[in-house]
Amino acid sequence: MTKKDIIIFSAPSGSGKTTILKRLFELNPDRFDFSISATSRAKRDNEIDGKDYYFLSEAEFRKKIANGEFLEWEEVYNGLFYGTLKSEVSRIRSMGKIIAFDVDVNGGISIKNLFKDSALSVFVMPPSIEELRRRLEFRATESTESIAKRIERSAMELAMSEKFDHTILNDDIDLAVAKAQKIINTELK
Ligand code: 5GP
């Protein structure tokens, strides 16, 4: 089996994907680095520009689309753009590290199609849509409207899980991290 140098994580919002990724990063600090996406959504209080995302205005985002600067981009929620800059791939590759992507399901499928056998795609599955709603409400980073948008989209996202190489059920964070680590050890460079 050829070892892969790209890992893609996709999941509905609230599935716990970002928590899993933070834990994996702590366990493998020198092995991989995250592609930092660009987004036109507003920064949350706990986020840092240039670390969690490159926060852009919609006009700046559209300019980068026109300039061909994105590997892929999606209007994930109505009026909110998210995308992977090509420069992130060269930045992380030049350090000799595995590239980790945290993108929506469509972005995940696009990146897998671009990199094919060099990439491993992982879908993080929440226990249920009800649990997703509970987590998003508990997290309290989103407005009621934003939670509704995220829940509405989740059914489409769950239906696409079969297109991924692996699915990790996140009903117990320690087990989910252990499963992800095992996949990484087996299949990545
Ligand atoms: P959030 O607003 O909660 O940070 O992210 C919302 C969704 O956008 C998540 O599913 C996240 O993975 C996705 N996302 C983040 N960055 C990108 C990206 O570069 N491309 C795509 N297609 N989706 C992204």
Residues whose N, C-alpha, C, O or C-beta is under 5 A from the ligand:
A	BS01	5GP	A11 S13 S37 A38 E72 W73 E74 V76 Y82 G83 T84 D102 V103 D104 G107
